[in-house]
Every structure is written in C-alpha cells, then in structure tokens.
Amino acid sequence: MAEAFIVSAARTAGGRRGGKLAGWHPVDLAAQVLNALIKRADCDPALVEDVLMGCVSQVGEQSTNVARNAVLASRLPESVPGTSIDRQCGSSQQALHFAAQAVMSGAQDVVIAAGVESMTRVPMFTPSALPQKNGMGHYMGPEIRRRYGDRDFSQFTGAEMIAEKYDLPKEALDRYALLSHQRAANATREGRFEGEIVPVRVRDANGADTGEVHTRDEGIRAEASLEAIAGVKLLAEGGRISAASASQICDGASGVLVVNERGLKKLGAKPLARIHHMSVMGHDPVIMLEAPIPATQRALDKAGLKIGDIDLYEVNEAFAPVPLAWLQVLGADPDRLNVHGGAIALGHPLGASGTKLMTTLLYALQQTGGRYGLQTMCEGGGMANVTIVERL
C-alpha cells in the first residue's frame, strides 16, 4: 500500500466571537485556506482530486455542503469536488484520515483535508436547537434514550466527571489554563506561529475590507494571572470548571494537502511529514471526553511505539481536565504537551480544530527537530481520533 504525506499546512489565526473574523462568510474564509495550501505547495490547482472539509454546525451559512461551496469560492477549478464531514470536534482530523486513506489506496493522489467553523455566525448548538414538535426533531432518538435512560449527554457534565474521576482539583485546572495562555503568548512573541498562519484581511459587518490584516490569535491573554482565572464564575454550582479552564469560542479555518508517492512526483514537492498511524475509537458517551486516553493507548500499541517515543503531543484543550487526565494515565511528559498553548488560549473552532492542531504540530516538530508527533482530541458522542506523524 502507498504511503500518505503532508506537503503543506495552513491555518487562520483564531478569531474571537464577534472579533476579527466575524465579517467573513465561513465559505469565503475556508477558501482562503484552500488557496494558501495550493500556493505553499506550488501546486497546479487542477491536480487536486477532492476536498474533504470538517464542519460541525452544518446549517445556515455552513449548510448545503460547505466543502464544495468553499471550492467554488477558491482558486480551485470547478472540476474539484468537495464533501463535508461531521465527527464533532474531530471533524477535520477525520477529514485528514479520509484523505490519507484515499491516497494510500491509490484511488486518488492529491487530496485536501480542511475544516472551517464560524462560531460567531453559526453559533454552537444551532443545529440541535431547530424547532421540535410533538416530541419529534431531537437528535437523540428513542432507542438511545432506552439504552441510556436519563443519563446526561453533555460535554460540560463529562468534563466535571473527568475532573472528579482523576482527582483534578480546581486549582490544578486553573494553573493549567494559565500555562496555556503563557505558552501561547510566548510562542506568539517568538514568532512560532508566523509560518503556519494565513494572513486574512479584516472585514466589517457588511463584508467590506477595513484595511487591517489579521495575523495573531485573538484569544491569548498575555497578562493572565492565576488570581484572575480563579475568580471566573464556575460553569456549574459546586463544580470545578469555569469558562477560563475551557476552550474559547472561536472562528477559524485550517487545512493540509495530502499526497502519495505519485502525488509527490506530480507536484515536485518535498513532504513535511509522513502519516505513521491513524485510528478512531468510540467510548462512553456520558463521560464523553475520556476517549482520547484509551484511543491513544491502542494507537501506540498498533504503531509499535511507546509514549516516550513521541516528541510532541497535541491533545485538544476542550476542557482542562482532558489533557491533564491524559497526561496522568499515559505517564506522558508535560513538557511535550501543547508546547505552544492550546484551545484554552488559542480557541477551538470546532470543525476546523483537527487540521488546525495538525498544522501547529507539524510546524512545532520542524522548529524543535522532533521526529514523531501525536494528535488526539475528544469528540461529542464519546469518540477520539488519534494521528501519529513522522517529520521528514
């Protein structure tokens, strides 16, 4: 079987809700990343055989196949198809897996995996908030309720359950949140993100160019303090998690260009990395966010690697207990985890986060000279994708 390589990777800087990217239609924002991937790989756009795009809230401006619409808004020719993928927070990480599988099988040679989410223009939970009538219209069908009864399928409840299960006190969660901001602020000051970020011109509410260019993640609080974080109101009475120890609502787009050996020859490109392993796993949908732990254990076993063999890890900071519990069980080195900060500081643009984290991981491996990088994230419904890449 052929191998899969990543030849270019890009992301927009995160935009806060109502912030620098709020004036961008998500289709147009995603198109900016598609164009950047082609430019960075110096690729003939007509060589791209498919665009696989993660997006969670596929309604309104992100409905009716956002991937194909992004293609039509980009430099790619009409001959390039596109399809949209929803594996909740892992949507664009799954897009990467599907792209890699396509080129490894030989069915295609050049595929873009990407993601987009405008959480300003299409707020989280919009699809599940659509009108319901006579008990119909809710995503959770009767058979699920028969199986799980009144157990709560909530990411917020799941995060609290993880904090309790792994004995993670509020102070530890707050300290981790502070570290995320400190690492992201340091990475920004040192120019660590400059190569990965696609500059995007800021648009006003009417879509007009303001003359400003967005190149810095808006969510980073460089002057954050433990005292300020500790003072943020808890999400649940008697709980341990606050908005300060949870991922930030974010607008953004990201993507990677994936090829096989034939694709490398067609493009005349040098690969950034090789896909060494990819897998996905289902787990308890009630605690929901714990899946990255067993998924990583199984992935390392399948790949014939130990956690000590991995130079850098990106574990999505949906909530602070998720990476902290992952560190605890895996016995991983905290100095290799989310070294440039994570979603608590940089934002979590849902469907775009998978290839966003991969982009940051690839550039960090280049900067540190590391060989292996591992990415995983918790996903709604109790799932987790794991991707291991080898820098080339």
Beta strands, then each sheet from edge to edge (+ up, - down):
strand 1: 5-12
strand 2: 15-16
strand 3: 50-54
strand 4: 82-85
strand 5: 110-118
strand 6: 197-198
strand 7: 200-203
strand 8: 209-214
strand 9: 250-259
strand 10: 273-282
strand 11: 312-315
strand 12: 372-379
strand 13: 383-391
sheet 1: 2+ 9- 1+ 6+
sheet 2: 2+ 9- 1+ 10- 13+ 12- 11-
sheet 3: 2+ 9- 5+ 3+ 4+
sheet 4: 7+ 8-
end
